[in-house]
Amino acid sequence: MRMKRSSKTGASDIKKSFISSASTVIQNIFRQPVPRSRIDTSEGITKWGARNDFPQQLIGSVENSPSASSALDIWHEFIEGSGFVNPDIGEVKLNIDQDLDDLHVLLSRDLATLWGCSVLISYNAFGLPISYKHLPFEGTRLGVLNDNGFTDTIKFNPYYGMKEFDRKFTKWYYTFTPKPEQVMEQMADHAKKLEEKKIKIAYPGQVFWFGIEKPLSRLYPKPFYASSMNWFIVDEQIPLFHERNIHNNFLLGGMINKFGDPSAPAGNSDEDLDQKKTVGEVFDDQMHECMGAENGGGWIVNWMLNKDQKAEFEAFDNNANDKMFDTLQDQTTEQISIGFKTPRILLGIGQAGQLGDTQEIVNAIRVMQARTERLRNILSAVYVKVFSGAVDKTGKLKFEGEDFDIKSINPINVIPDKIFEVFTTAEKRQFANENFNVELKEQEAVAGKPAGTVDPLQAAAQAGLKGSVGGVQGILAIQQGVSAGTTTRESALEVFQLIYGFSLEEAERLLGTVEEAPVQEETVSAFALVENCIEKEDAKIKSFVSNVIKIKFS
């Protein structure tokens, strides 16, 4: 097995074009001039939607729709990917509580949900960025745009577009400025205004604000799936209807005709009887005793003195039936799947033949990887622009020359194990070659097995191990153990071959530069070193290593 060269045709071009276009405006955000109806003068913002509640309404509709929320989760998962190509940068702290991996999860969610993201940046006295925080994109608003479509402020309130809105929660920030000298100039100007009491708050920092534009959505981003909002509402109402249906014991709506005065006191006029309730109230109590799932099968006994007092029932016309709701549910899910551009099979609803019979789920993953590749590249470009200047307390760059490439999602974490059980060896090998950064070599027959029977899942797990933080730490731990004499060279070579999949020649090279100390009386197995280092890695990687160790020592 050997590593394949990564192919990124077009990815770097997208990044360059994005960075170039984003850099044309340095201090202000340029959108487009807006009419007065889109400006909230009391709050000093440009409204997002006619009532300044578009993102809140959209997110609410998605969250209340089972199919839509599932589709959005899938888009987020594919945009987030499997972390960064260089896993070390994900562990770099960007504020007291969060590292880059943490921010990546939050920003990729915003990009999937609203086609935009925002980052709050704090600076030191030299205009260098020292802290980055996620600013929930749905709570951001552009400041009032001038006649040329420019603004130099971003406002944030977590309750914009909600009934809980209170102006006291609103905060404002400057728009992103990448050059330290411009930041220092801005900070000095802000301090002067603060001294002159023209403003009341200390320097608030800057916000990098980004939204994807498209025709008729040049001001604020509008995700492509917003066209399906009505279907989201239908998907929300279908379960509500069924819940009410159960509550009503599957009885249709109707009308009961009874003779008498519902306001009259219930019971006889004898003083010893309780006449606090009316006839109508008693009847309502009897009806409620037979409603609800817990009262299924209940009966009402209605006593009468003559036939004229018998209640008459009139059912409302209703054409609802199980088949109609099954059709409506299928149609709704289909339309949401189309609106989200998400294959139905990934929503847990298979439809044979649409994506190629048994290869349907494999093809669906490839479709989603292709559809989200541009968004991953855009997010990488955002990181290059925003985080490249990050410094630590000593002023040293935290990311030096990084391109922040994001790995596409690992298909082995998406496809259920049962799918692989029906794959032939050839199909497994083809899948591993096409979806992992490895190339499986044909091997000669070994131990009675035909040539080319290398398990592609094993090869994929080994490739994932080599590229993981724990896997790299395991190699370093083994090298250090051999150097210190606490691990034998034979044990190290065995682990490199059995667990990592290196050839003997490659394993020898890994230990070739290690200065070996005399082996101590008490040694630690190289297998144990690797197992400890991968404790926080993916479950499939840990399972693979565990199985190899069990076979070795059984």
Order of alpha helices (4+ residues) and beta strands (2+ residues): beta-alpha-beta-beta-beta-alpha-alpha-alpha-beta-beta-beta-beta-beta-beta-alpha-beta-alpha-beta-alpha-beta-alpha-alpha-alpha-alpha-beta-alpha-alpha-alpha-alpha-alpha-alpha
